[in-house]
Structure formats: structure tokens, C-alpha cells
Amino acid sequence: MIKTLGGRKLGVTSTHRRAMLRNMATSLFLHERVETTIARAKELRPFAERLITHAVRGKHFMVRRYIQDKVVYRKLFEVLAPRYAKRPGGYTRIMHLIPRAGDNASRGLIELIS
């Protein structure tokens, strides 16, 4: 029996998907909100929350593997990690927006909870 493995393909190759998640997480941490499609937001959520959890626990090497921007890296450890130190997960929220005008794709806003 064929079983589906976790994760959405999002219409791109695996390397493109990995790079896209890294870039979207960097933008999320920098601007604290990102507007994208619902499918991409649902894929980004566990990726970003895992990085925040690593930052809260002080695992610099785990975060450095994915966040290459020095400004975002410092913000993650100096601003975001202390903010979420006492929170047991659930650092992001996804809100649905009106569909995109060109192709009617479902859009969403993923943001960090303050």
C-alpha cells in the first residue's frame, strides 16, 4: 500500500522548497508577519516554530543551519527568544485573507504572536 509522507510539495523541487522555507522564515522573523498562500503558511508554521524553540533553548548551531542573515539571527536570540521563553509553543498564527485576484489562490497571513 502506498502511503503519503508528510509535507506538501508546493509545486517545486525539494531544494527549492527548502530554500523557500528558509527565506520565508527569515522574512517572518524580520518583519514578524508574512503574506503568502495558505498551503505555504501551513508548511512554514512548524518550521518557524521549531527554530524559535531551538533559540529559546539556546541551540545556536541548530538555528545557524537555517538562518543565514546576521540581523535576523541576532533578533531571534535577543528579542524573540526572551519573548517566548515562558510560552510552551504556539508562537505563530495563520489568518485567512481574501483570495488572490489573478488566480483565486487562497491567501493567508502568518504572523508571530506577541
trRosetta pair geometry for C-beta under 8 A, 3 or more apart (Angstrom, degrees):
i j d omega theta_ij theta_ji phi_ij phi_ji
7 43 6.8 68 -147 -126 74 107
8 39 5.5 -145 148 -178 171 106
8 42 7.4 75 -8 85 136 108
8 43 5.4 -102 39 -70 108 123
9 12 7.2 176 158 44 71 51
9 17 7.2 -101 -164 -76 43 146
10 17 5.8 133 50 -111 124 106
10 20 7.4 -138 113 78 153 156
10 39 6.3 166 -101 127 85 119
10 40 6.3 79 -124 -86 130 82
10 43 6.7 -59 -55 -10 129 163
12 16 3.9 -109 164 96 120 128
12 17 5.1 157 86 -59 108 79
12 20 6.7 90 71 -15 162 143
13 16 4.6 91 55 10 79 105
13 17 6.8 -142 94 -8 39 89
14 17 5.5 -53 -145 36 31 114
14 18 6.4 33 155 -20 64 105
15 18 5.7 -51 -146 35 32 112
15 19 6.4 30 154 -15 64 107
16 19 5.8 -57 -147 41 31 109
16 20 6.0 34 153 -23 66 109
17 20 5.6 -53 -144 35 29 114
17 21 6.5 29 156 -19 63 104
18 21 6.0 -54 -150 34 29 109
18 22 6.6 29 152 -17 62 106
19 22 5.7 -55 -150 36 33 113
19 23 6.3 29 154 -16 67 108
20 23 5.8 -56 -145 40 30 108
20 24 6.1 27 157 -16 66 109
20 40 7.6 -85 146 -142 125 117
21 24 5.8 -54 -139 40 29 108
21 25 6.1 31 158 -20 64 107
21 43 6.7 -99 -97 132 111 105
21 44 6.2 -178 -136 -105 79 71
21 47 5.0 -86 -177 180 122 174
22 25 5.9 -57 -147 36 26 110
22 26 6.4 29 153 -20 62 106
22 66 5.3 -148 -118 -169 96 81
22 67 7.4 -172 -161 -82 88 42
22 68 7.5 41 169 -2 125 101
23 26 5.6 -52 -149 34 32 114
23 27 6.4 29 153 -15 65 105
24 27 5.7 -53 -147 39 34 110
24 28 6.2 39 151 -24 66 105
24 34 5.9 113 -164 170 86 170
24 36 6.8 4 -133 -55 129 158
24 40 6.9 -160 -104 164 165 112
24 44 5.1 -89 118 -110 133 132
24 48 8.0 -88 114 -61 89 115
25 28 5.4 -50 -144 34 32 115
25 29 6.4 27 158 -14 65 105
25 44 6.5 -176 -69 -157 75 97
25 47 5.9 -106 -71 121 128 109
25 48 4.8 -177 -123 -92 95 86
25 51 6.1 93 -174 10 139 157
25 66 6.7 0 77 147 149 120
25 67 7.0 -103 112 -83 113 91
26 29 6.1 -58 -148 39 28 105
26 30 6.2 23 155 -17 64 112
26 67 6.0 145 -92 -131 88 81
26 68 7.5 -35 -90 41 139 73
26 69 5.3 102 -152 11 125 128
26 72 5.1 45 -152 154 79 179
27 30 5.7 -59 -142 40 31 110
27 31 5.9 -10 174 17 70 112
27 34 5.2 88 110 -94 112 121
28 31 7.0 -71 -129 55 18 80
28 32 7.0 49 175 -122 54 17
28 33 7.2 36 -137 -97 66 6
28 34 4.9 -65 -83 -17 79 121
28 44 6.8 148 -44 166 148 131
28 48 5.5 -41 89 -117 154 146
28 92 7.7 -13 -175 -110 138 128
28 110 6.5 -36 -115 105 123 108
28 111 7.9 -171 -151 -120 91 33
28 112 6.9 124 166 -43 93 98
29 32 7.3 22 -155 -76 20 53
29 48 7.5 -173 -52 -146 90 107
29 51 7.9 -80 -62 110 133 135
29 67 7.2 -11 36 -118 157 134
29 72 4.9 94 95 -163 120 104
29 75 6.2 143 155 93 101 118
29 76 5.5 -16 -162 -77 143 97
29 80 6.5 -71 -145 -35 96 158
29 112 7.7 76 -107 -52 47 139
30 69 7.4 -18 -67 100 123 154
30 71 7.2 54 -113 107 104 107
30 72 5.1 -61 -67 -96 91 105
30 75 7.0 114 -103 51 51 158
31 34 6.8 112 70 -69 119 70
32 111 6.2 41 146 -158 72 83
32 112 4.7 -81 -154 31 83 114
32 114 7.9 37 -176 -71 139 96
33 109 6.0 2 -172 -179 109 99
33 110 7.0 168 -150 88 58 46
33 111 3.8 -10 -103 -103 92 97
33 112 7.2 -114 -63 13 62 71
34 41 7.6 178 89 -103 100 90
34 44 7.4 -75 68 138 140 170
34 109 7.4 165 82 -154 39 56
34 110 5.4 -10 58 60 89 93
34 111 7.6 174 20 -78 55 57
35 97 7.0 12 -145 -8 105 157
35 107 6.5 14 -180 179 92 113
35 108 7.5 -178 -149 94 57 36
35 109 5.2 -26 -100 -101 73 77
36 40 4.5 -85 145 84 128 127
36 41 5.4 159 74 -56 104 86
36 44 7.4 86 58 -9 152 144
36 107 7.2 -179 109 -150 20 74
36 108 6.6 -23 72 64 62 77
36 110 6.8 -20 35 8 105 108
37 40 4.8 87 59 12 85 102
37 41 6.9 -151 93 -8 42 89
37 100 7.8 -50 -92 -23 87 129
37 105 5.3 -55 -112 154 114 121
37 106 6.3 84 -159 79 80 65
37 107 6.1 -71 -106 -106 46 49
37 108 6.8 44 161 19 22 88
38 41 5.6 -57 -146 38 32 113
38 42 6.3 31 156 -20 66 106
38 94 7.1 94 -139 173 74 132
38 96 6.8 5 -90 -110 119 84
38 106 4.5 -20 -2 111 123 112
38 107 7.0 151 -37 -177 77 5
38 108 4.4 95 -91 -20 66 126
39 42 5.9 -55 -149 36 29 110
39 43 6.6 24 153 -14 62 107
39 106 7.9 101 -18 68 81 104
40 43 5.7 -57 -149 39 34 110
40 44 6.1 35 153 -23 68 108
41 44 5.6 -54 -142 36 31 112
41 45 6.5 48 156 -40 63 97
41 94 4.9 122 143 -124 131 121
41 108 4.5 -85 4 84 159 127
41 109 7.7 57 -108 81 147 7
41 110 4.2 176 -144 -48 104 119
42 45 6.0 -33 -147 9 30 119
42 94 6.8 5 -73 -80 66 168
43 46 7.7 -65 -171 34 33 92
43 47 6.9 22 147 -9 65 120
44 47 5.6 -75 -155 46 39 113
44 48 5.6 29 159 -18 80 113
44 110 5.9 151 83 77 129 174
45 48 6.3 -62 -142 38 22 103
45 49 6.2 15 164 -13 62 113
45 92 5.3 -153 -132 79 83 139
45 94 6.6 -63 -72 -45 129 117
45 110 6.5 -137 -75 -139 84 133
46 49 5.7 -58 -138 43 32 109
46 50 6.1 38 160 -25 66 106
47 50 6.0 -58 -154 31 24 111
47 51 6.8 21 151 -16 60 106
48 51 5.7 -55 -153 35 35 111
48 52 6.5 34 151 -18 67 103
48 91 7.4 -129 122 84 97 117
48 92 6.0 70 89 -46 128 144
48 110 7.8 138 21 149 155 133
49 52 5.6 -50 -147 36 36 112
49 53 6.3 40 152 -21 65 104
49 89 6.6 51 -177 -152 126 78
49 90 7.6 17 -128 -71 136 14
49 91 5.2 160 -116 35 85 106
49 92 6.1 -111 -64 5 98 109
50 53 5.6 -52 -149 35 32 114
50 54 6.5 34 152 -19 64 103
51 54 5.7 -51 -149 35 34 112
51 55 6.4 35 151 -20 65 105
51 62 7.9 -170 -123 126 60 95
51 63 5.7 97 -158 -119 87 86
51 66 6.2 -105 -99 74 124 140
51 67 6.9 107 -160 -35 138 116
51 76 7.2 -60 146 -152 106 142
52 55 5.5 -54 -149 36 34 113
52 56 6.4 37 151 -22 66 103
52 76 7.3 -132 -105 -157 61 98
52 80 6.2 -95 -127 144 99 121
52 81 7.2 -179 -163 -91 68 64
52 84 5.8 11 169 69 121 160
52 91 4.9 -33 80 20 167 172
53 56 5.7 -49 -147 33 32 112
53 57 6.4 21 156 -8 64 109
53 89 7.2 5 -82 -96 117 77
54 57 5.9 -64 -148 46 30 104
54 59 4.3 -79 -168 62 87 114
54 62 4.3 -121 -155 94 144 128
54 63 5.1 175 107 -56 123 89
55 58 7.6 44 -178 -72 31 25
55 59 7.5 -86 -67 50 25 71
55 63 5.5 68 -72 -77 83 147
55 76 4.9 -117 -112 153 153 100
55 77 5.5 -137 -158 -87 104 63
55 80 6.5 32 110 92 152 103
55 81 4.2 -126 136 -82 101 113
56 81 4.9 179 -85 -151 52 85
56 84 5.8 -89 -80 97 126 96
56 85 5.6 166 -145 -107 103 55
58 81 7.9 100 -71 -171 56 150
59 62 4.1 17 131 19 118 119
59 63 6.6 132 97 -15 75 88
60 63 6.0 -66 -151 42 33 104
60 64 5.8 33 156 -25 71 113
60 77 7.4 13 -101 -88 88 142
61 64 5.6 -52 -137 36 30 114
61 65 6.9 46 158 -33 59 96
62 65 6.1 -44 -164 13 31 115
62 66 8.0 -2 153 6 56 104
63 66 6.5 -79 -165 46 40 93
63 67 5.5 -16 165 25 83 116
63 73 6.9 134 131 -136 115 86
63 76 6.4 179 -170 116 145 149
63 77 7.6 162 80 -60 165 100
64 67 6.7 -70 -113 60 28 79
64 73 6.9 45 -100 -132 70 132
67 72 5.6 -131 -168 105 118 112
67 73 5.0 153 120 -84 120 82
67 76 6.5 40 132 -11 179 154
68 73 7.8 -87 130 -49 6 119
69 72 4.1 57 86 19 114 111
69 73 6.3 178 89 -17 56 87
70 73 5.4 -53 -142 36 32 117
70 74 6.3 30 160 -17 66 104
71 74 6.1 -56 -151 37 27 107
71 75 6.4 26 151 -18 63 109
72 75 5.5 -54 -145 38 33 113
72 76 6.2 41 154 -27 65 103
73 76 5.8 -52 -151 28 27 114
73 77 6.9 8 158 -2 61 107
74 77 6.3 -68 -150 46 31 98
74 78 5.5 1 166 3 72 121
75 78 6.3 -66 -123 52 23 93
75 79 5.0 -26 -166 29 67 121
75 80 6.4 57 140 -11 75 103
76 79 7.5 -21 -65 52 8 80
76 80 5.1 -38 -140 44 44 125
76 81 6.4 62 151 -33 59 96
77 80 7.7 4 -27 51 15 84
77 81 5.2 1 -138 3 37 136
78 81 7.5 58 -4 35 12 102
78 82 7.4 -17 173 0 30 115
79 82 7.0 -83 -166 40 16 99
79 83 6.5 12 154 -20 59 117
80 83 5.4 -59 -148 35 33 116
80 84 6.3 1 166 5 70 111
80 112 7.2 -78 -128 -156 115 156
81 84 6.5 -73 -143 50 26 90
81 85 6.5 58 154 -68 63 85
82 85 5.4 -17 -146 -26 36 120
83 114 7.5 -64 -176 -150 135 55
84 87 4.6 -68 -156 41 71 118
84 91 5.4 -4 -118 -107 148 117
87 90 7.0 -113 163 63 112 82
87 91 6.7 117 106 -86 138 79
90 113 7.1 4 134 16 78 149
91 112 6.0 -23 156 -143 89 81
91 113 6.0 -150 -171 32 39 97
92 110 5.7 8 -180 -176 123 94
92 111 6.7 157 -152 82 75 31
92 112 5.9 -51 -99 -101 70 46
92 113 6.6 -159 -100 -14 15 87
93 110 7.3 173 85 -147 39 53
93 111 5.9 -19 58 61 84 81
93 113 5.7 87 -18 -67 105 98
94 108 5.1 9 -174 169 96 136
94 109 7.2 154 -155 76 49 45
94 110 5.1 -19 -99 -96 77 78
95 108 6.3 157 77 -162 40 80
95 109 4.7 -14 59 57 96 98
95 111 7.4 -2 6 12 107 108
96 106 7.0 -42 -145 -177 99 102
96 107 7.6 112 -165 85 56 55
96 108 5.4 -45 -104 -104 44 87
97 107 4.3 -45 67 98 110 103
97 108 6.0 176 7 -101 88 26
97 109 5.8 87 -42 -24 115 94
98 107 6.9 7 76 47 40 115
99 104 4.8 14 155 -159 138 56
99 105 6.3 156 -161 70 86 30
99 106 5.7 -50 -105 -95 85 44
99 107 6.3 146 -129 3 29 91
100 103 6.0 10 92 51 115 72
100 104 6.5 -136 66 -75 70 7
100 105 4.5 6 27 50 122 85
100 106 7.9 -77 -1 -18 86 6
100 107 5.4 113 -49 -47 85 117
101 104 7.9 4 -158 -68 12 52
102 105 8.0 -4 71 7 83 98
